[in-house]
Amino acid sequence: MGMVEHIHTSTLKVSMHIPTDSKLITVMQWLSPAFPIGGFAYSHGLEWAINKGHVGNREELQKWISDLLEYGSLKNDAILIKLVLQGSDPREINELAMALCPASERLSETQLQGGAFCKIMRDVWSLEIDDLTLPIALALAAKNESIDQNLVLPAYLHSFCSNLISVATRLIPIGQTDGQKTLRELSPLILDCVRAVVKSNIDDLGSTCFLSDVSAMQHEYLQPRVFKT
């Protein structure tokens, strides 16, 4: 019969490095799917694109999101966040954020989530902040907490991409494993977007993701539908 070696935990010493950066934890909380701003209810027009056959598999989904990062709304959001973090007037940038929305549903998507985000900032962080669009609200909160753009930007983009993949997982469907493959393959593109945004200025705002913009417009008339946008 074999001998069982008992390890007495009272004499066992474990060396462990535990990150203690509270700013990282704060950003993770703000951009968690559990943060109550209702992000799960919005598809950013992707539902219409899937319904009409423009996005029907993992490869098409990855191309759709990568275009948003390089040429479309995700790039714009990141630039807007950077501008606020670097000292631009958040009210003026918020007006610009609303003007960049190509459709009423895209506008309501960012305003409703942003308003919910601002309410939590007031109730939990005691930050007196008027309702703003989501990227501007996040930027202003991050600035108040002295959180660097190099932390905020990739976290925001990763969260947004993850939400779109969740939409596709339910609607195409592509499956959980393919969803994670897609997110992993988008990760270097997220970092590329951040690098480009850091070097950008207000003149770099704009979108050439025309099908995504049309999808946001047409989703308003899609029936039946699962998502608000």
Order of alpha helices (4+ residues) and beta strands (2+ residues): alpha-alpha-alpha-alpha-alpha-alpha-alpha-alpha-alpha-alpha
